[in-house]
């Protein structure tokens, strides 16, 4: 009996050792696979992002070209769309799941395998035909972007002279120029973008995108993109957007009637709307938003909220120039992530805006863009997950999740408390409240126009990708854009739909619903902070709270879940619509109270110039390096940037 028991015991021991050995082999195999994948991914990701930056910024120093952009994009997509990667990840995931001794120690490995599977499925092109369609689309997109960057845009000024201007510059002219003929000229230039991109390949891109999406089993390209990014399809999305559209239509109708009543019927012309609402007050505010101070103000504001960039490096190209890409953006050549040995890899960030320091209103526009793109940078710098796939901005990263962070932070620029402290002229005088009040009176009743403008892009792209191929013509698409503008916005859009750069760009097409969902979350998040702390501006709890609840997880958790867990409510339009409906007089009283409280606080505060956001900043203008904080300090680099801007303005004036 003793011998039999011993034999059985030895047999079980041997079996357990064999199982443990097999398990160890599976884990070792999986670890080697994910480590190899992560390293291959970051190399291809960085190569593509460097080309993206070089071509979009029209850099002359370095080997940058549309051909290399297309090739590095293909290399990245080939890695993510390769069936062998997806099948291997699925096989290892299944093996780990079946292991009898599976435990929490394998959590990171299974988490990485899951995100590899999700990401590869979003980039899956399972047949040679599908891959060929994708490559052809990329080629046409690259050529279109090159042509669009070289487009000779501009307007005719009051002296009859043609002035070169980017699309951002044209929109600034429409908001601030007192000459209606000049504003109309700027609008017509924006309208011309639609015809230009249609003739340069956009229509063929639309057809190819749809062809690919249908080959992959989706309704159309819009359905394909939304499903990959948000985790739910086009039908579910428009259940949400239709509710928002119907709920705010009466507000839009009333706002249109009020605008006409105050300023006359001509105010409803697309080149007049922005100016009639805020043109005069923008001029009054302009001295309190000097562009040269915009970077320092953003840095001080973020520092007061205890936002930290986790040792990241940022390259900022903020000034407008010829052939530069016509929209602000923030991208990451190096995503933040944690290696398997526990080493944290800080992010490297490129972000850009199109500021013209000599233009009226440019300081406010540039500052808002800075607060927005810097919000993206802070968010992605704080992601602390075991793979770079958690901290890259493409699917399966939710567009709404990415935009929520940046839009929440840029919303502060409109707050009276923020303006009391940071909106100051060159002598240090704060923006007078009566100017802020005038701004509220001229814009608050018409805030719904911004919401409807967001919706119109989504409704247009939905309709565009539902068109049969034979109706995708230059005339047909322009007519469709006009139809959607009139239906959703009550008239032609001051920003013509076909001038929106997101439509033609692969990484941003079918993207705009993300702004709408994010704006819903912004108002809900603002409501949370106001309810819990009573204030947002300079609140030291903001940065740590955002980092803990929204940022660190990256795309490992669903956007809707994150909003619910922080705010305690399901995402809804309620907070946004309530803000739109708020009585103007009540709103002004609330803003005055917060303005006065901030001014009082400023009187007792001492300005701290020893600011450390945990980042290194390099200011550039194309190939020229303006300042580098690693050689001076954060504020020292800001001062050098100020001097550079002052010299440029002086040259332009002379």
N, C-alpha and C positions, 0 to 999 in steps of 0.2 A: 504493500500500500504506500509506504514511504517513497519507494522508487517511482511509483506511478504519479504521485503528487508532484514529486520533483520534476519528473518529465513534463507534466502539464505546465508547471510553473515556468520551466525553461522555454517551453514552446510559446507561452504567452509573452514572455519577456522578449524572445526573438521577434515575435510578431510585432510587439510594440516598438522595438528598436527599428524594425524594417519600416513601419509606418512613419516613425519619427524621421528616419533618414529620407524617406520619400517626401515628407512634408518640408523638410529642410531644403531638399533639392528644388522643390517647387518654388519656395520662397526665394531662394538664391537665384533661380532662373528669372523669376518675376522682377526681383530687384535689379538684376543686370539689364533686363529689357527696359524697364522704366528709366533707369539712369542713362542708358544709351540713347533712348528716345528723347529725353529732356535735353541732352547735350546737342543732339542733331537738330532738334527744333530751334534752340536758341541761336545756333549758327545760321540757319536758313532764315529765321525771322529777322535777325539783325542785318543780314545781307540785303533782304528785301526792303526793310525800313530805311536803310542808308540810301538806297536808290530812290525810294519814295521821297525822302527829304531833298536829296540832291536835284531831282527833276522838278519837284514842285517849287523849290526855291530858285530854280534856274541857276544853280551854282556853276561857275566856270572852272574852279580848281577842283580836280578830282575826276575820276572816270565815271561820269553819270550820263545815262542816255535812256531813251524810251525802250530801246532794244534790251538793255541790261535790266531795266525795271521789269519788263515782261518776262525775261528769263528767270530772274530771282523770284518773281511771283510764282512762276510755273514750278520752280524747284521746291518752294514752300508748299504749294498745293499738291505737288506729286507726293511729298512726304505724308501729308494729311489724308490724301485720297487713296493711297496705296492699300490694296486689299490685304496684303500680307501683314501690315501693321494692325489693321482692324481685327483680322482673324486671330492673330497671335494674342492681342490684348483680350479678346473674348475668351479664348482658350485658357489663358492663365487665370482670368477672373473666375471661370467655372471651376478650375482645379482648386483654387484657394477656397471657394465656397463649399466644395465637397470635402475639404480636409476635416478630419474628425477633431483635430486639436487646434482648429482655427481660433485665434484669439485677437485681442485688441492690439497686440503688437504689430499685426499685419494691416492695421487700419490705414496707414499712409499709402501702402502699396495698393490696396483695393481702391482707395480714393483716387489715386493717380490713374489706375487702369480704367476706372469709371469715366474720368474726364477725357482720357485718350479716346475711349469708345464714343463718347458724346461728340467730341470735336471731329473725329474722323467721319462719323455719320453725317455731320453737317457739311462736310467737304467731300462726300462720297460721289465719285463719278465712275460707276461700276463697269461701264463698257468703253471700248475705244472710241465709239461714236460720240458718247457723252464727253469724253476728254477732249476730243477734237473740237466740239462745239465750244467748250469752255476756253480752250486756247485761242480759237478764232475771236471770241468775244474779248478776251484780254488784249489781243493785238489791236482790235479796232478801238477799244477804250483808251489804250496808250496813245494812239495816234490822235484821237479826239482831244485828250487832255493837252497834248502838245500844241495842237491847233488853237484850243481855247485859251491857253496861256499867252499865246501870241496875238490874240484878237485885238484889234486897234479900237478900243472902246473910248468913248469920251462924249462931251456935250459942247454946245455952242453957248458961250457966255454972253453977257449983256452988251459986249462990244462987238459981237459977231465973230469972235475968235474961237477956234476949236481948242478945247482943253482935254488932254488925255486924263482919264480917270478909270479906276477899277469899278467893279460893280458895287463895292462897298462905298467908294467915293461918290458914285452916282446917287446912291440912296441918301447919303449925307447932304448932297446938294438939294435933293428933293425936300428934305426936312428943314433946311435952313436958309435957302436962297429966297429973297423977297421978290424976285422977278419970275412971274408965272411962265413966261416964255422959256426961261432957262430951266425951270423945273420940268416943263414939258419935254424939252430937249433931252434931259437926263432920263426921263421915263421912256422915251422912244428908243434911247440907246439900250436900256434894259430890255425892252421888247425885242430888240434886234438879236439878242442872244439866242432866243428860241429858234429863229430861222437859221442862224449860223450853225448851232449844234445839230439841227435836223439835217443840214446839208453836209455835215462833217462826220456822219456815221451814227448818230444817236438812234435813228429809226431802225437801223440794222441791228444795233445792240439790243433794243427792245424785243425784236423778233427772236434773236438768238437766246436771250435770257429766258423767254417764254418757252422756246423749244426745249431747252435744257431742263427747265422745271417740270414740264409735262413728261419728258423722258424718265424723270425720277419719280413720277407718280403724284405730283401736286397739281392743284387746279391751274395755277399759273405761277409766274415768278414772284408775285407779291405774296401768295400763300406760302411758297417755298421759303422766302426770306424771313417772314414773320414767324413761321413755325420753328425754324432753326434758332432764331434769336430769342424769342419770347417763350417758346414751349407750348404755344397754342396757335391755332390757325387763323386764317383771314376771317372766317365766319364769326368766330368768338371775338376777335378784335373789334369788328364793326358792330357787334352787339353793344360793346362798351362805347365806341365812338358815336354810334347813332343816338344813344341816350344823352350824350354830352351835346351833340348837335341839336337835338330836339329841345333839350332843356335850356339852351342859350339862344335859340333863334329869336324868341321875343325880346331878349336883351339887345340883340344885334339890330333888330328892326327899330326899336326905340332909340338906340344910339345913332343910327343913320338919320332918323327924323330930327333928333336933337342937334346933330351936326349941321344939318341943312337949315334948321331954324335959327341957329346962332350965327352961322357964317354965309348962308345963302346956298343956292343949288350948286354953284361952282365948286364948293368945298367937297362935293362928292366925286369930283374928277380924281382919278388915281394919282396924278402928279401934285394935287393940292391937299389931299387929306392929311398927310403927316405934317405939313407946314401949318395948316389951319389949326390943327390940334395943339402943336407945341413949338412952332417955328420961332416965335418971338421969345418964349420963355427959355428955349435952348440957348439963344444968344445971351440972355441975361445970366444964365447959369455958367456959360462958357469960361469966364475968368476964374471960377471956383473949381474947375476941373482941368488944370493945366496938364497937358499930356506928359510933360517931362517929369511930373511928380506921380504919375499913375502907378509906376512899378513900386516906388517906395510906399505909397498908400496901401497897395494890395499887401505888401509884405508886413507892414505894421498891423493891418487889420487881421491877417491870418495869425500873426504872432500873438495878438491879444486873445484869440480864440484857442490858443494852444494847439495849433495845427503843426504837425511835424512831418518832414519829408523823408525821414529814415535814411539819411546819408545819400540821397539821390543826387544826380547831376542833371541840370536843366540847361538847354540851349534855347534862347529866346530870340526870334527874328520878328520884330514888331512893326517895322516901318513898311509902308507901301512902296512899291517900285515896279517898273515895267517888267512884264513877263513872269511876275510872281503869281502863284496860285491865288485865285480870287476868293478864298474863304479862310477864316481862322480854323486851326485844328490843333490837336494835341496827339502825338503818337509816341510810342516807346520802342526805340531800337533794342533796348534791354529791359525786359519785364522783370519786376521784383518777384523773387521766389526763394524758397529754402531748399538747399541741396540735401541729399540723403545723409551727408555727414554733419548736418546741422548748420552749415554756413549759409548766412543770409546774403543774397545777391541784391544790392540796391538797384533801383531802376535808373535808366538813362532816358531822359525825356526831351523831345523836340516840340516846341510849340510856337505858333505864329499868329500874327494879326496883321491888319492892313491899315495902319494909322497914317494919316497925313497931319502932322503936327500944326500946320498952318491953317487947316480948315476949321471953321466954326463947328463946334460939337464933337470934334475928333477926340478930345480928352475924355469926355463922358463915354463915348462909344468904345474907345480903347480900354478904358478902365473896366467897363462891363465885360468886355472880351477877356481881359486879363483875369478878372475874378472867376470867370467861367472856365477858361482853359486851365488855370492854375488849380481849380477845383478838381478837374480831371486828373491833373498831375498828382495832387495830394492823395486822391483816392487810390490810384494805381500804385503809388509809392508805398502805400500802407498794406497792400495785400501780402499776407504771410501764409502761403500755402506751398505744398511740396512739389509743385510743377509750374513752369511758366505758362501753361495752358490756362491756369486759373486767373492770370493777370494780363491776358491779351484781350484786345477790345473787340475782336470779331466773334461770330457765333461759335459756341453757345452762350457767350456773354450777352445778357439782355441789354438792348439799346436803352430801354427805360431805366434800368439799373445804373448804367453808365452816366446817363444824362441827369438823373436825379441829383447826384452829388454836385455837379457843376452848376446846375440851375438853382439849387438851393443857395449856394454861396454867391452867385451873381445877383440874386434877388435882393441882397443886403444893400446894394448901391442905391436903391430907390428909397430905403428907409430913412426917416427923418433923423433918427439917432445916428446912423452911419454918416449922413451928410453933415450933421452938426460937428462931428469930430474930424472927418477926413476931407470933406469938400471945402477947401480953403484956397484963397487967392495967394499970390506970390508974397503978400505981406502977412499971411497967417490969419486973415480975417475969415470967419466961417460964412458959409452960404446963408444969407438972411432968410428967416422963416417965411417972410412974405413972398419971396421968389419960389420957395418950395411949395407954398400954398397955391400960388398961381399955377405951378406945374401940376399939382393934384387936380385943381379945378379944370384944367385944360385937357387932362388925360384920363383921369379916373372914370368918368362916365363912358369912356370909349375903350376901356381895357378889353372889352369883349372882342374887339377887332383883332387883337393878338391871338386870342384863342381860335377865332374863326380862320385866321390866316394859317395856323398850324393844321387845323382840320382840312383846309382846302388842299394842302399838299398830299395828304393821305388819300383823300377822296379822288384826287386827280390820278395818282399812281394806281390806285385800285382800278379806276375806269380805263386807264391807259393799257394795263396788262390784260384787261378783259376784251380789248379790241381784237377782231379778227385781223390777220396779217395784212389783208388787202385794204384795210382801213387805216393802217399805220402809215400815213402820208404826212408830209409837212403841213399841208393845209388842214387835214383832218385832225392832227394832233394839236395844232394851234387853236382850232375851233373848239376842241374838247376842253383845252385849258381855259379858254374864255368862258365857256359854258359853266364849268365848275366854279370859277371865280364868282360869277354872277349868282349862281345858286347858293353857294356857301357863304360868300362875303357880301352879297347884296349889290355887287358892282365889280368892275375890273380892279384887280389887286395892285396896290402901289408897288409891290414886288412881284412882277409877272411870274407865274408858276414856272415857266420854262427858263427863267433866269436863275432858279434855285440850283446851286452847284451839286447838291446831293443827288439829284436825279440822274446825272450822267456818270457819277463816280461809283464804281463797283462796291466799295466798302461802305458807302452811305446811301445807296439806292434803297427805296422802300424802308426808310429809316425814320421818317418824320413822326410816325405814330409814337415813337419812343419819346420825343419831346413832349407830346400831349400827355401820355401816361406819366411821364416824369413830372410835369407841371402839376398834375393832380397830387402826386406824392409830395412835391415841394410845399404846397399849401398845407397838406396834412402834417408834414414834418415841422413846418413853422408853427402850426397850431400846437403841436406837442411841446416844443421848447417854450413857447409863450405861456402855455398853461402851467408847465412844471416850474419854470424859472422866472417868468415874468418879462424876460428880455432875451434877445439873440445877439445883438451887436456887442462885441468885446466880451462875450460870455465865455469864460475859460473852460466851461463844460462842453462846449460845442465840438471842438476837435476830438477830445478823447471819446465822446459819445458816438460821433460819426465813425471813428476808427473802429471802435469795438462792435458796433451794431451793423454798420453798412460796409465798411471797407475791408477789414482783415480777411473776411471769408471769400472775397473774390466771387467768381461765378459758381462756387460750390453750393450755393443756396438760391432758391427761386426769389426773384424780385418781390413778388406779392407777399411772400412769407416774411421777408425782411421788414417791409413796411408795417405789416401787421404786428410783428414782434416788438418793434420800437414804439409805434404809436398806440398800440392796443386796439386798432381798428382795421377792418378790411379796407383796401384801397377803394376810394370812391371820389366822385366829383364834388361832394358836398362842400368841403372847405373852400375849393376854388370858386364855386358858384356863390357861396356866401360872401366871399371877398368882393366879387363883382357886383353883388347886390347891395353892398354896404353903402349907407347914406353918405353923401359927400361931406356934409357938415359934421357928422359923427366921426368920420374918418379923419378930418382935419383936426378936430379936438384931440383925438388919440395921438396923432402925429405930433401935435404941438407939445403935449405932455412929455413924450419921449425925447423930443428935441431939447426941451428945457432941462430935463433930467441929465442928458448927456453933456450939455454945456456946463452945468453945475459940477459934474464929475470931472470934466476937463480942467476946471479951475484948481482942483486939488491934486491932480495927477502931475507927475514929473515924467518927461519924455525919456524913454530908455533907448539909447542908441546901440546898446550891446544886444542886438537881435540875432538869434540863431534858430533858423527854421529846420536845421538838420539837412541842409542842401548846399551844393555848389552851383552857382549860376554863371552862365556865359552869355553876354549880350552880343549878338552879331547883326550885321546888315549884309545879307548874302554871304560872300566870301570874307568880308572884313570883320575881324574881331574887334568889338568896341570896348568891352570890359570883361574881366574874369574875377569873380569873387575869391577864387583860390589865391590870387595874387594880392588881394587887398582885404576886403571884408564885404559882407552883403550890402550894407549901406554905402560902402566905398564904391562898389561897382555901380550902384544906383546913381551916385553923384557923377561918375564918369559918363554914364548913359545920359544924364541930364545935360551935361556939357555938350555931348555929341549932338543931341536934339537941338539945343540952343544954336549951335553953329549951323546946323542944317536950315533951321528957320531963318536965320540971319542971311544966309546965302540966297534962299528962295525969295526973301523980301527985297534984297538988293538986285 
